[in-house]
Amino acid sequence: MPMSKRIRTLLLLLAFISAMQLSACGTMHVIPPEVNLMRIDVQDVTLSHINLLADIRVFNPNADVLNIQGVDYILYLEGIKMLSGRSNLAQTIAPQEFGRMSLRLSSGYWDIIQLLNKLPDKTDIAFSLEGSIRLGGKGLFAQRFSFNKKGIIPLQKLQP
């Protein structure tokens, strides 16, 4: 008999948590933030990989503050998956304002060799930055918004 009381208590607790989440979702309507890749810089080169720093700009189209908890991302250059990762840097962006975030990236030489084999006749590099932004609380209370930005990096601007 005591076991059934524990199960009933657990079920009531789960129902309460579910009801709280559903009611919170109904009152919170967040417009997804806009994400743009602004630049990629080479930070250093080691014997095993190249470290890069990508700056992204995030626009908050909402009437309320956005509390960004982190970003998950994958960067493709010329269709080759160059890197992926996660940044847990928290940032607050005011309504109708821009925020900037820097993502530390690292790429192995094999991916770079594949990319260089595609570049001899190219004047531009096609990129795709995919990922998601985590907003709000942790775990069940966090919201995720996906992004996928594509564009061109002109090689002429990379030359000194």
Backbone as JSON, one array per atom type, in Angstrom:
{
  "sequence": "MPMSKRIRTLLLLLAFISAMQLSACGTMHVIPPEVNLMRIDVQDVTLSHINLLADIRVFNPNADVLNIQGVDYILYLEGIKMLSGRSNLAQTIAPQEFGRMSLRLSSGYWDIIQLLNKLPDKTDIAFSLEGSIRLGGKGLFAQRFSFNKKGIIPLQKLQP",
  "N": [[0.8, -1.2, 0.0], [1.94, 1.34, 0.77], [3.61, 1.83, -1.42], [1.92, 2.39, -3.56], [0.93, 4.83, -2.75], [3.19, 6.41, -2.94], [3.62, 6.3, -5.7], [1.3, 7.54, -6.61], [1.69, 10.1, -5.52], [4.0, 10.84, -6.91], [2.98, 10.86, -9.55], [1.11, 12.95, -9.32], [2.87, 15.06, -8.81], [4.33, 15.11, -11.23], [2.23, 15.76, -12.99], [1.61, 18.3, -12.04], [4.01, 19.71, -12.61], [4.0, 19.48, -15.42], [1.65, 20.91, -16.02], [2.4, 23.46, -15.15], [4.45, 24.03, -16.94], [3.05, 24.03, -19.4], [1.28, 26.14, -18.99], [3.08, 28.22, -18.75], [4.21, 28.25, -21.29], [2.06, 29.09, -22.77], [1.75, 31.76, -22.06], [4.12, 32.94, -22.7], [5.39, 34.29, -25.49], [7.82, 34.25, -27.7], [9.6, 35.88, -30.17], [11.76, 34.5, -32.54], [15.26, 35.17, -32.27], [17.36, 37.04, -34.55], [20.15, 35.89, -36.32], [23.41, 36.62, -37.45], [26.37, 35.96, -39.24], [29.3, 37.69, -38.76], [32.11, 37.92, -39.01], [35.12, 35.97, -39.49], [38.04, 35.08, -37.93], [41.44, 34.01, -38.01], [42.95, 32.68, -35.25], [45.19, 31.24, -34.13], [47.71, 28.88, -35.22], [48.42, 25.52, -34.83], [50.37, 22.48, -34.45], [48.5, 20.51, -34.86], [45.97, 21.59, -35.44], [43.86, 24.38, -36.48], [42.94, 27.34, -34.9], [40.08, 29.32, -34.71], [38.13, 32.37, -34.59], [34.85, 33.23, -34.52], [32.66, 35.85, -35.08], [29.39, 36.6, -34.2], [26.34, 38.31, -34.78], [23.5, 39.12, -32.96], [20.14, 39.85, -33.14], [17.51, 41.18, -31.23], [14.22, 40.94, -31.71], [12.08, 41.28, -30.06], [9.76, 42.65, -27.58], [10.61, 42.37, -25.06], [13.43, 41.69, -22.88], [16.0, 39.49, -24.0], [17.37, 36.59, -22.69], [20.11, 35.05, -23.33], [21.4, 31.85, -23.11], [23.24, 30.25, -24.31], [24.89, 28.95, -27.29], [24.66, 26.59, -29.86], [26.47, 25.26, -32.59], [27.34, 24.72, -36.08], [29.69, 24.95, -38.59], [29.96, 25.18, -42.03], [32.11, 25.17, -44.81], [32.2, 25.66, -48.18], [30.53, 23.44, -48.37], [31.78, 21.56, -46.77], [31.99, 20.16, -43.63], [33.38, 22.04, -41.29], [33.68, 22.61, -38.57], [32.24, 22.2, -35.31], [30.42, 23.02, -32.37], [29.87, 24.28, -29.01], [28.83, 27.07, -27.21], [28.67, 28.36, -24.03], [28.33, 30.89, -23.09], [26.66, 33.31, -21.39], [24.36, 35.92, -22.19], [22.66, 39.04, -22.17], [20.24, 40.66, -24.09], [18.88, 43.68, -24.93], [15.5, 44.83, -25.72], [14.79, 45.18, -29.21], [17.46, 45.56, -29.88], [20.95, 44.97, -30.75], [23.22, 42.3, -30.11], [26.51, 41.02, -29.6], [28.39, 38.09, -30.11], [31.17, 35.98, -29.55], [32.45, 33.09, -30.97], [34.46, 30.4, -30.25], [36.38, 28.46, -32.38], [37.64, 25.44, -33.82], [39.59, 23.67, -36.13], [40.53, 20.7, -37.83], [43.41, 19.63, -39.73], [42.83, 17.91, -41.91], [40.23, 18.55, -42.77], [40.73, 21.12, -43.64], [42.52, 20.66, -45.73], [40.8, 19.34, -47.52], [39.09, 21.47, -48.08], [40.89, 23.32, -49.27], [41.5, 21.95, -51.62], [39.25, 22.44, -53.11], [39.39, 25.11, -53.7], [41.18, 26.29, -55.74], [40.28, 27.61, -58.18], [38.44, 29.4, -57.28], [36.87, 32.48, -56.36], [35.41, 33.18, -54.26], [34.19, 31.94, -51.08], [31.72, 29.72, -50.16], [29.6, 29.73, -47.34], [27.95, 28.16, -44.57], [26.25, 28.58, -41.64], [24.95, 26.85, -39.1], [22.72, 26.16, -36.41], [21.62, 26.51, -32.98], [20.04, 28.71, -30.63], [19.99, 28.95, -27.17], [17.59, 29.99, -24.91], [16.47, 31.64, -21.91], [15.63, 29.74, -18.98], [17.12, 26.82, -17.42], [17.4, 23.4, -18.55], [14.26, 21.91, -18.66], [12.94, 24.33, -18.83], [14.18, 25.95, -20.64], [14.26, 27.54, -23.86], [14.67, 26.78, -27.3], [15.89, 28.09, -30.32], [16.29, 27.62, -33.69], [18.77, 28.38, -36.2], [19.92, 29.17, -39.5], [22.21, 30.29, -41.48], [23.35, 31.4, -44.56], [25.9, 32.27, -46.88], [28.4, 34.21, -48.63], [31.91, 34.37, -48.58], [34.11, 36.69, -49.62], [37.16, 36.04, -51.22], [39.01, 37.94, -52.0], [39.02, 39.93, -50.07], [40.35, 38.7, -48.03], [42.99, 38.68, -48.6], [46.17, 40.25, -47.94]],
  "CA": [[0.0, 0.0, 0.0], [2.74, 2.57, 0.77], [4.17, 2.04, -2.74], [0.93, 3.04, -4.42], [0.85, 6.22, -2.32], [4.37, 7.07, -3.54], [3.37, 6.42, -7.14], [0.27, 8.58, -6.78], [2.34, 11.38, -5.23], [4.88, 11.11, -8.04], [2.14, 11.22, -10.69], [0.58, 14.3, -9.07], [3.98, 15.99, -8.99], [4.59, 15.21, -12.67], [1.11, 16.49, -13.58], [1.77, 19.7, -11.65], [5.12, 20.28, -13.39], [3.53, 19.59, -16.8], [0.68, 22.01, -16.09], [3.15, 24.71, -15.01], [5.15, 24.27, -18.2], [2.08, 24.37, -20.44], [0.75, 27.49, -18.74], [4.16, 29.17, -19.03], [4.35, 28.33, -22.74], [0.92, 29.83, -23.31], [1.87, 33.18, -21.79], [5.39, 33.44, -23.23], [5.54, 34.19, -26.93], [9.1, 34.87, -28.04], [9.97, 35.88, -31.58], [13.14, 34.02, -32.62], [16.26, 36.2, -32.57], [18.02, 36.96, -35.86], [21.58, 35.64, -36.16], [24.21, 36.85, -38.65], [27.82, 35.78, -39.12], [29.91, 38.97, -39.1], [33.49, 37.72, -39.45], [35.88, 34.83, -38.99], [39.46, 35.41, -37.86], [42.35, 32.96, -37.59], [43.59, 33.06, -33.99], [46.53, 30.67, -34.14], [47.9, 27.63, -35.94], [49.26, 24.6, -34.07], [50.77, 21.33, -35.25], [47.39, 19.61, -35.11], [44.74, 22.24, -35.87], [43.8, 25.84, -36.59], [41.93, 27.93, -34.03], [39.41, 30.47, -35.32], [37.16, 33.08, -33.77], [33.75, 33.72, -35.36], [31.79, 36.83, -34.42], [28.02, 36.62, -34.68], [25.5, 39.4, -34.29], [22.17, 38.62, -32.62], [19.16, 40.93, -32.99], [16.33, 40.83, -30.43], [13.05, 41.62, -32.28], [11.0, 41.22, -29.07], [9.52, 43.81, -26.71], [11.22, 42.05, -23.77], [14.83, 41.31, -22.88], [16.34, 38.09, -24.28], [18.46, 36.05, -21.89], [20.74, 33.96, -24.07], [22.17, 30.97, -22.24], [24.3, 29.61, -25.07], [24.72, 28.73, -28.72], [25.22, 25.39, -30.48], [26.71, 25.67, -33.97], [28.13, 23.94, -37.04], [30.11, 25.8, -39.71], [30.35, 24.5, -43.27], [32.72, 25.99, -45.85], [32.12, 24.94, -49.46], [29.85, 22.17, -48.14], [32.58, 20.69, -45.91], [31.8, 20.47, -42.21], [34.68, 22.45, -40.78], [33.71, 22.54, -37.13], [30.99, 22.3, -34.57], [30.72, 23.25, -30.97], [28.87, 24.86, -28.13], [29.27, 28.17, -26.37], [27.76, 28.54, -22.91], [28.44, 32.26, -22.61], [25.35, 33.94, -21.23], [24.31, 37.32, -22.58], [21.34, 39.65, -22.15], [20.1, 41.62, -25.18], [17.71, 44.54, -24.72], [14.52, 44.81, -26.83], [15.1, 45.9, -30.44], [18.89, 45.86, -29.86], [21.88, 43.95, -31.23], [24.28, 41.82, -29.23], [27.57, 40.32, -30.32], [28.96, 36.95, -29.41], [32.31, 35.37, -30.21], [32.47, 31.64, -30.86], [35.79, 29.82, -30.48], [36.27, 27.36, -33.31], [38.88, 24.74, -34.09], [39.44, 22.79, -37.28], [41.67, 19.83, -38.1], [44.04, 19.86, -41.04], [42.2, 17.14, -42.98], [39.12, 19.35, -43.29], [41.3, 22.26, -44.35], [43.05, 20.15, -47.0], [39.65, 19.13, -48.4], [38.64, 22.79, -48.5], [41.88, 23.9, -50.18], [41.38, 21.27, -52.91], [38.1, 23.02, -53.82], [39.55, 26.56, -53.86], [42.09, 26.88, -56.71], [39.66, 28.49, -59.16], [37.34, 30.15, -56.66], [37.11, 33.84, -55.86], [34.59, 33.29, -53.06], [33.93, 30.71, -50.34], [30.35, 29.64, -49.66], [29.54, 29.25, -45.97], [26.66, 27.92, -43.94], [26.35, 28.5, -40.19], [23.71, 26.28, -38.59], [22.77, 25.92, -34.98], [20.47, 26.94, -32.19], [20.28, 29.59, -29.49], [19.23, 28.57, -25.99], [17.1, 31.15, -24.16], [15.72, 31.42, -20.67], [16.13, 28.92, -17.88], [17.87, 25.61, -17.71], [16.66, 22.16, -18.67], [12.92, 21.92, -19.22], [12.41, 25.68, -18.96], [14.91, 26.65, -21.7], [13.71, 27.5, -25.21], [15.69, 26.74, -28.36], [15.52, 28.61, -31.63], [17.28, 27.24, -34.7], [19.13, 29.33, -37.23], [20.69, 28.65, -40.62], [22.63, 31.45, -42.28], [24.22, 31.06, -45.68], [26.44, 33.45, -47.53], [29.64, 34.13, -49.39], [33.07, 35.1, -48.06], [34.97, 37.03, -50.75], [38.56, 35.78, -50.95], [39.79, 39.14, -52.24], [39.13, 40.67, -48.81], [41.21, 37.97, -47.12], [44.38, 38.9, -48.99], [46.71, 41.49, -47.37]],
  "C": [[0.85, 1.27, 0.0], [3.32, 2.86, -0.61], [3.18, 2.73, -3.65], [0.75, 4.5, -4.02], [2.01, 7.03, -2.9], [4.15, 7.29, -5.03], [2.36, 7.51, -7.4], [0.86, 9.97, -6.54], [3.26, 11.79, -6.39], [4.09, 11.54, -9.27], [1.54, 12.61, -10.53], [1.65, 15.35, -9.26], [4.29, 16.19, -10.47], [3.47, 15.99, -13.38], [1.21, 17.98, -13.26], [2.87, 20.38, -12.46], [4.7, 20.46, -14.85], [2.56, 20.75, -16.97], [1.38, 23.36, -15.99], [3.86, 25.05, -16.32], [4.19, 24.68, -19.3], [1.52, 25.76, -20.22], [1.82, 28.54, -19.01], [4.34, 29.34, -20.53], [3.23, 29.17, -23.35], [1.06, 31.33, -23.11], [3.14, 33.77, -22.37], [5.43, 33.22, -24.74], [6.79, 34.98, -27.31], [9.31, 34.76, -29.54], [11.43, 35.45, -31.67], [14.11, 35.16, -32.94], [16.86, 35.97, -33.96], [19.52, 36.85, -35.64], [22.28, 35.87, -37.49], [25.68, 36.64, -38.33], [28.48, 37.06, -39.61], [31.34, 38.81, -39.62], [34.08, 36.46, -38.86], [37.35, 35.23, -39.04], [40.25, 34.18, -37.44], [43.05, 33.45, -36.33], [45.01, 32.53, -33.89], [46.51, 29.32, -34.87], [48.83, 26.77, -35.11], [49.67, 23.44, -34.99], [49.6, 20.43, -35.6], [46.13, 20.28, -35.64], [44.9, 23.76, -35.97], [42.67, 26.32, -35.69], [41.4, 29.21, -34.66], [38.5, 31.14, -34.3], [36.1, 33.64, -34.72], [32.91, 34.68, -34.53], [30.41, 36.75, -35.05], [27.31, 37.8, -34.05], [24.1, 38.85, -34.11], [21.26, 39.82, -32.4], [17.95, 40.41, -32.22], [15.13, 41.59, -30.98], [11.89, 41.73, -31.29], [10.87, 42.53, -28.28], [10.13, 43.59, -25.33], [12.69, 41.67, -23.97], [14.97, 39.82, -23.22], [17.51, 37.69, -23.4], [19.02, 34.84, -22.6], [21.62, 33.16, -23.12], [23.31, 30.28, -22.98], [23.92, 29.41, -26.51], [25.37, 27.4, -29.09], [25.38, 25.71, -31.96], [27.51, 24.64, -34.75], [28.45, 24.9, -38.18], [30.57, 24.92, -40.87], [30.99, 25.54, -44.18], [32.78, 25.15, -47.11], [31.52, 23.54, -49.27], [30.59, 21.2, -47.25], [32.37, 21.12, -44.47], [33.18, 20.77, -41.6], [34.77, 22.32, -39.27], [32.32, 22.58, -36.55], [31.35, 22.52, -33.11], [29.57, 23.87, -30.23], [29.53, 25.97, -27.32], [28.23, 28.35, -25.27], [27.88, 29.94, -22.3], [27.07, 32.89, -22.56], [25.44, 35.41, -21.62], [22.86, 37.79, -22.55], [21.3, 40.7, -23.26], [18.79, 42.37, -24.98], [16.76, 44.45, -25.92], [14.97, 45.7, -27.99], [16.57, 46.32, -30.51], [19.68, 44.68, -30.42], [22.83, 43.56, -30.11], [25.3, 41.1, -30.09], [28.11, 39.21, -29.46], [30.13, 36.42, -30.23], [32.3, 33.88, -29.92], [33.89, 31.15, -31.15], [35.62, 28.55, -31.31], [37.64, 26.71, -33.49], [38.63, 23.76, -35.23], [40.72, 21.97, -37.48], [42.18, 20.05, -39.51], [43.38, 19.09, -42.17], [41.05, 17.91, -43.6], [39.64, 20.54, -44.09], [41.88, 21.83, -45.69], [41.92, 19.91, -47.99], [39.14, 20.46, -48.93], [39.6, 23.39, -49.53], [41.84, 23.24, -51.56], [40.23, 21.83, -53.74], [38.33, 24.48, -54.21], [40.38, 27.08, -55.03], [41.47, 27.87, -57.69], [38.59, 29.39, -58.57], [37.79, 31.55, -56.23], [36.33, 34.09, -54.58], [34.46, 31.92, -52.39], [32.48, 30.76, -49.85], [30.39, 29.1, -48.23], [28.09, 29.0, -45.57], [26.92, 27.76, -42.44], [24.99, 28.04, -39.68], [23.85, 26.1, -37.09], [21.49, 26.32, -34.29], [20.94, 27.82, -31.05], [19.39, 29.11, -28.36], [18.89, 29.82, -25.19], [16.48, 30.72, -22.85], [16.42, 30.56, -19.67], [16.89, 27.7, -18.36], [16.93, 24.42, -17.86], [15.31, 22.32, -19.35], [12.41, 23.33, -19.51], [13.14, 26.5, -20.04], [14.15, 26.52, -23.02], [14.86, 27.48, -26.19], [15.09, 27.29, -29.64], [16.64, 28.28, -32.6], [17.57, 28.39, -35.64], [19.95, 28.63, -38.3], [21.0, 29.83, -41.52], [23.62, 30.98, -43.33], [24.72, 32.35, -46.3], [27.74, 33.15, -48.24], [30.71, 34.94, -48.67], [33.97, 35.4, -49.25], [36.45, 36.83, -50.39], [39.44, 37.0, -51.16], [40.01, 39.93, -50.95], [40.04, 39.98, -47.81], [42.69, 38.18, -47.42], [44.89, 40.21, -48.42], [46.93, 42.56, -48.4]]
}
